[in-house]
Amino acid sequence: MASLITCPHCGSRPKEEFSIRGDALPQRPAAHAPDEAWHAYVYLRDNVKGVIFEHWHHVGGCRRYLVVERDNVSHDVLSVTDAARFRRAAASGQDGVVAAGKDLA
Amino acid sequence: MSITYTHRHVLEDHITGFEARPNVNHLSVIRRPAMAVVLAHGGAESDVDLALDMIEGVSKRVCGPAEWLAVAQDRTPESLLRALTSIPGASVLDGSDGHVLMRIDGPHARKVLAKCVAVDLHPDVFPIDMSAPMLIAHVAGNLARTGENSFEIIVPRSFAGTVFEEMKEMGRDVALTAGFG
């Protein structure tokens, strides 16, 4: 597992300072969405081998949620973005936040 | 009927017995510092950041984006709060009793801290006046470099005992002494 994460606010930090909060890509359904949508959101998840986007909570540091793009085969960390910025960039379809933006839009 | 409250520091029980004179490597616990959490409103981040630098006798500690700890050692919490609430676009909370401030001085300060934090403290990457939130002895706190060989640690009050004991343990090989100061 990647042992050093470069937090955009704090710099290079050990993984012990973070708490991994799961896949960052699934979109939370609306409150009144049908049960099928909620079931899919809660239980049906891909178990991707390769590049994944995850929410990492920097509990031991700035306490911000980050989106870490990493490869779970080679353990390379490809990018780390503040989750708020990631979400904004994805919503506006900016190029700044790589392919995930396209997946979300 | 008036009640007189006695102020008792949370580390009072940890600093007991006879401690000789402070050695060159010394961990001092600041008895009554004034500390406040400052949060900037959206859009006012850089203004609040600059305004915090202008206040006399207050040092600014970075806690994350748009969040700081303002620390004053010669002010009362009330006077610190008065100075901070005048900054436009800032929300201020008193944290004087919720945090404990410690200072470690001495030629081996960095060596002791290297066993407590997982962050590079070389002066090139962590220069004087820099501060950052980090895990200190497994407790989320704030570390600041105040001099070539002095650092200040801020940890939540409830974890201060653990951090204090851990620092003393890590400083045993360099004869680290500890006390109020």
Interface residues (C-beta under 8 A of the other chain):
Chain A: H9 C10 G11 S12 R13 P14 E16 E17 V59 G60 G61 C62 R63 R64 D82
Chain B: C63 G64 P65 E67 A118 V119 D120 A132 P133 M134 L135 A140
